[in-house]
Amino acid sequence: MQIAPRPTWPRPPSALPAVRLIEPPNGARISVAGLVILRQRPGTANGVIFVTLEDETGVVNVIVWRSLYERFRRAVIAGRMLRVTGRIQRENNVTHVIAERVEDISPMLDTLLSPSTA
C-alpha cells in the first residue's frame, strides 16, 4: 500500500499567501489572511458578500454566502484584517475562496507597530 505524498501548501490554521493560491487543487480547504480592501454586497447577488483581502503578495477574492454571513456578521462587517478558511474555487482563470469560517484578526495590526524583541 502506497501512501500519497503530503501536499506542500500550508494547511489551516496557517494562512496561504495570495501568490500561492495556484498550488492547491480546486476544492482544497485552505486559510488566507489579509487586510480588507473591498466589501461588496450587490443587490443582484441574493445576499452574497464579496470581500477582497490583500496580503504582501497580492489579493484574494472571497465569497461569503448569506447563511455564513449571519454566523460571522461582526467579522465580515467590521474586521479590518481577516483570516478566512474555506474551499478554493476556480472557474475561467478566476480563483475565489468560498468562506466556511471568517475570523477578525484586526488586533494583530497593532503588533506591526511594536518593535520586535530579538
N, C-alpha and C positions, 0 to 999 in steps of 0.2 A: 504494500500500500504506500503510495507516494503522497507526501504532504505538499500542498501548494505553497509556493513561497509567499511570505507575508508582504502585502503591498507596502510601498515605500513612502506614501504620503502621510502626514500627521493625522492621527485619529482624535476624535473628540475626547476630552475637552480641549486638546491642543488645537490652536487655530491654524488653518491652512492659508498662507499668503495668497493674495489675488493672482499673482503671476503663476502660481502652481495649480490653478483650477483646471488646467488641461490634463493633469495627471490622473485623477480618479476617473473610473468609468461612469457613464450615465447611470444615475440611480444610487451612486455610492453615498453613504452617510458621512458628512463632514461638518466641521465647525469653521466659521470665518469670523473675523472681528475687524472693526474699523470705526472711523468717525462717520456719523450720519451726515451725508451731504445733500440728500434729497429724500423727501417723502411725498408720494403721490397717491391720491385716492380719487381716481376719475369717476365721475358719475355713471359712466357706462360700464364700469368694471364690477358691478354687483357686489360691492363691499370689499373687494380685494385691495390691498395696500401694497404699493411698490416702494421699496426702500433701497437706496443706493448707499453702500458703505465704501469708504476709501481707506486703504492702508498704505504703507510706504511703497508698495509695489504696483498699485493700481486700484481699480474699482470692482465691486461685486454687486450684482443685481440680485435683490432678494424679493421673493413673493410671499406675502403674508395673507393667508386665506381668512375670511371673516371669522370663522369659529376659533382659529388660533389667536386672532387679534383680540377677541373677547377675553381670552385667558391671560394675554400678555400686554394688555392695553397700555398700562402705565409706561412700560419699557418702550413700546413702539412709538408712543406719542411724545414722551419727554426725554428719552435717552439721547445723549449727545454722542456716546460711544457704545456700541452694541457688540455682543457675541451672539451669533445665530448658528444654531445647529439644525441641519436639515439634509435634504437629498439634492444632489446635483441633477439638473435637467438641462439637456442640450437639444436645441432644435434650430435648424437653419443657421448654423455657426453662431448662435447666441446661447450663452450659458447663464442660467439662473440657479439660485439656491431656493428650494421650496422649504420655507421655515417650518420646523417642528417645535423649536424652543427659541425664545428670544430673551436674552439677559441684558440688563442695563449695567454696563461696566464703566459708566462715566466717572465714578470716584477714582479710577485708575489714572485719569487725566492729571490729577493733582500730583501724582508721583513723578510725572515727567518733568516737573519744575524743581523737584527736590534734588539736591546734589547727591551723587552716588557715594556710597561709603565702601571704597575698595581697599 
